[in-house]
Amino acid sequence: MSNNTKHPHEHRNRQAPARNRAIETVLTHQGRKPGDQFGVVNTPVYRASTVLYPDLKTLKNRSQPYVYGRRGTPSSKSVEDVITTLEGGKGSKLAPSGVSAISCALMSVLASGDELLISDSAYEPTRMLADGYLARMGVSTRYFDPRIGGEIVRMIGKNTRAIMLESPGSLTFELNDIPAISSAVEGREISIIVDNTWGTPLYYNPLALGANIVVHAGTKMFVGHSDAMFGTITCDTAHWPALEETHGLLGLCAAPDDCFLAARGLRTLALRMKEHSTRSIKMAQWLEGQDIVQEVLHPGLTSHPDHDIFVRDFRGAGSLFSFCLPRANQEALAAMLDNMELFGMGYSWGGFESLILPIDLKKKRTSTVWPNDHQIIRIHIGLEDFGELQDDIAAGIARYKAAM
Ligand SMILES: *Cc1c(COP(=O)(O)O)cnc(C)c1O
């Protein structure tokens, strides 16, 4: 742009004082700079590898906001700013998937000879990373009962450096007591990492409860439309230098197009989460009343063993939970799942559309024994008409019962 072209929207670049704004306002305004984009409301997709420098001095000092595509663009910054504000961290880094966000977080705090403790309810790929790659790099891992709370102190050894939590676990939905675990390790050099994909910062704030690093499979609720892979890592001040360095060394970055989709998803996160929360609790309550249902695994239910923690630490519920049917043959399961009209069968969750998945816990738990052999069915409650979703599940359960 030539010198005499005054940027027409310069004066409209209002930086909302984000930290004291309500979440809904942050989601609506944070990370956007229309004044830098000719007034365009959303930060456009900045596809970039090379970023040019105007002169040698700037090149030497790297004294411009963006230096190279992998190191960030306005598209990535627009998302980082929102997540950092919502999680209340020092800063955030983006990754191409939730798994890469988890790997990066763990690698930023662990070295050869260290020990990692993981909640037994954690996401399976997290366990595979620990038992495979991290083991080869000289990091040992032990698993613990998700409900261990302050008793975790008994497991702490002189090499324990990190504790990986997922609250609730995305298959069986136990909650981790972050404040109790955090108090138990206080004063030691142990980092607490939490996968907050279920609650989102709208309903759950691990850093405020005593955790040090929060990761998200942004693929789920942030993107919100089942059409992009995304991950985020946010941490406190003490962990920021190591996170920044590790993220850079691993060469991680999220594609600008996916940053755009995440930024767009975040604008409606509050609206979607409110709807998901109400519906998942309502559906869980209804399922609890069905004869054939043995148990409903949803921390928002008063019957759930961790409901007190839910009431204390969460402001709402995620879209995902499980319910348990009596174990039956494969034909009964197929009769139910193959004929669902609205619930699709597929991995992932967090989109606008409802999903259903049979869960097999074998190999997914090692420190605790799941107390029964029920058939666990996991569902993500989407945004379809609630009554029609209910009818779909009722018909599915009836098919299961008939084929048992
Ligand atoms: C899906 C998921 C992940 C992994 O995210 P990807 O984007 O699929 O790599 C991590 N944690 C939880 C709780 C998830 O549901």
The ligand as an SDF file (V2000), in Angstrom:
LIG
                    3D

 15 15  0  0  0  0  0  0  0  0999 V2000
  -10.8350  -36.3940   19.7530 C   0  0  0  0  0  0  0  0  0  0  0  0
  -10.1510  -36.1960   21.0370 C   0  0  0  0  0  0  0  0  0  0  0  0
   -8.7670  -35.9640   21.0780 C   0  0  0  0  0  0  0  0  0  0  0  0
   -7.9060  -36.0080   19.8460 C   0  0  0  0  0  0  0  0  0  0  0  0
   -8.2090  -35.0070   18.9460 O   0  0  0  0  0  0  0  0  0  0  0  0
   -7.8880  -35.1660   17.3770 P   0  0  0  0  0  0  0  0  0  0  0  0
   -8.1430  -33.8050   16.8590 O   0  0  0  0  0  0  0  0  0  0  0  0
   -8.7770  -36.2330   16.8620 O   0  0  0  0  0  0  0  0  0  0  0  0
   -6.4400  -35.5440   17.2710 O   0  0  0  0  0  0  0  0  0  0  0  0
   -8.1960  -35.7350   22.3050 C   0  0  0  0  0  0  0  0  0  0  0  0
   -8.9340  -35.7410   23.4390 N   0  0  0  0  0  0  0  0  0  0  0  0
  -10.2600  -35.9480   23.4340 C   0  0  0  0  0  0  0  0  0  0  0  0
  -11.0090  -35.9220   24.7100 C   0  0  0  0  0  0  0  0  0  0  0  0
  -10.9130  -36.1950   22.2320 C   0  0  0  0  0  0  0  0  0  0  0  0
  -12.2230  -36.4210   22.2260 O   0  0  0  0  0  0  0  0  0  0  0  0
  1  2  1  0
  2  3  1  0
  2 14  2  0
  3  4  1  0
  3 10  2  0
  4  5  1  0
  5  6  1  0
  6  7  2  0
  6  8  1  0
  6  9  1  0
 10 11  1  0
 11 12  2  0
 12 13  1  0
 12 14  1  0
 14 15  1  0
M  END
$$$$
